[in-house]
């Protein structure tokens, strides 16, 4: 990584340290995730719940 700023670079060099909850970020980015195929969910069920509509 290159930094070409005027002031001294003071941010963490470790990516995980940039997050408040680094363990959660590691778990999300490194481990397998659950895939939800919305094409298999009937439209009626998606419109029933507002949160489903976000998908």
N, C-alpha and C positions, 0 to 999 in steps of 0.2 A: 504494500500500500504506500502511496506517495502522498505527502502533505506539503502544500506550497503556500501556507498562510503566513501572515506577518507575525502573529503571536505564537508562542510556544503551544504545541499540541498537547492538550491536557485530558482529552476524552479517553475512555478505556480502550485498550488495544484488544481486549477479549470481547467478542461479539455478545456473549451471554451477559456480560456486565452492563450492557446498555439497557437491559430490561429490569424492571422493578422485581418481577417474579421470574428469575432466570430458570428455575427448575421447571416451571410450567411451560415456558417457551421451548426448553430442550425436549420435554415430553411430546409436545405438539409437532415440532420440526423433525425429530429424530425417529420417533416410534411410528408404527403403522397407524393410520387413521381410519375412521369408520366412513365408508362411502354410502351415501343414501341416493339411490337411483329414483329421482322424482318422477321419471316416466312410468314407473311401476305403481305409483300412488294414484288412485282414482281422483279425477278433478273434484268430485263432490267432497271428498275428504280434505283436499287442499283448501277449498273455499270455506269449510266448516270452521277451521281454526285460523285466526289471523296470522299467527307465527308461521304456519305452513305456507301462507301466501308469499312470504319473504323469499322462500326457496325459489 
